[in-house]
C-alpha cells in the first residue's frame, strides 16, 4: 500500500510543478499575439498583391473588358475563342518547344559542370562563384549584350557561315535558338548550385569501393551518382520547365517576338494584347488557361519523376 501511495505522489505534480506549468502557459499565451503580429501582415500583403488580383482577373476573363471603358459579361466565349485563335496556338507551340529544348540543355550542361566543380580541382570555390555570376545579373541587360553579339559580332566573326552572317535574330526559323542560348546560359547558374548540393551528399566511400571493383566512370555515374541525386534532378527539371514556359525577358531583349510572331511566347502575347492591344479580358482568359496548363504539367512531372525515384 505504501508503494502505491509513493507512486501516486510521484506522478502528482507538486506546488513547484504546478507553478512551472502555469508559467509555461502564461509565456505561450503572451507569445501568441507576437506570432499573429508577424503572420497577419504577410497574409494581408499576400492577399492584397496576389490573391485578390488573381480573383479580379478571373472575374474579368468572363467579360469583354478592353482595359478601359465599359464592359459586359460574355460568359466563356473568351475561353472558347482561345482554342480557335491561330496566334494563341502558335504561341503555345513556341513556348513548349522552347521550354523542352532549354530544359534538356540546361540540365545536361548544369550536371556536367557541377560534376566538374565537385571534383578536386584547383581554386574550386573560385570557379563555383564564377559560374553563379550569371544568376545575379539582370537578364535584360545581359540580353542586350547578347543581342549585340548576335547582330554585330558573330556576323563578322563567322561571316563564312550564312546563318550567322545574315544575323540569326532576323531568321524566322532559327531566331529561337539564340533565345535558347541566352536563357540556358543564365539558368545553368542556379541549376549548378542545386546539383552541387546533391553531389556533396554522396559519400566518397561509395566511389572508392566502386573503383576497387573496377567500375568505370560511366558505370559509377549510372549506378551511384545519378540515382543518389535523382531528387535534385526532379527539382531542377520541374523548376526549369516551369520557368522556361514563362519565358519573357530574353525574348524582349533579343527579338521582341520577331521576326513577325515567330518567337512570340504566351507570356509576351498576354502582355502585348492585355496591356497595349485592347484585349485585357481576352488575354486574362489566356493567362488563366496558361496557369492551369503549367500547373498540370508540373504535377505530371512530379508524379512521373517521383515514381522514377521510387523505382531507382
Secondary structure, DSSP 4 states (H G I P E B T S, - for coil): -HHHHHHHHHHS--HHHHHHHHHHHHHHHHHHHHHHHHHHHHHHHHIIIIIHHHHHHHHHTTB---SSS---B-TTHHHHHHTT-HHHHHHHHHHHHHHHHHHHHHHHHHHHHHHHHHSS-TTHHHHHHHHHHHHHS-HHHHHHHHHHIIIIIHHHHTTTSHHHHT-GGG-TTTHHHHHHHHHHHHHHHHHHHHHHHHHTTS-HHHHHHHHHTT--HHHHIIIIIHHHTHHHHHHHHHHHHHHHHT--HHHHHHTTT-STTTT--HHHHHHHHHHTSS-HHHHHHHHHHHHHHHHHHHHHHHHHHHHHHHH-
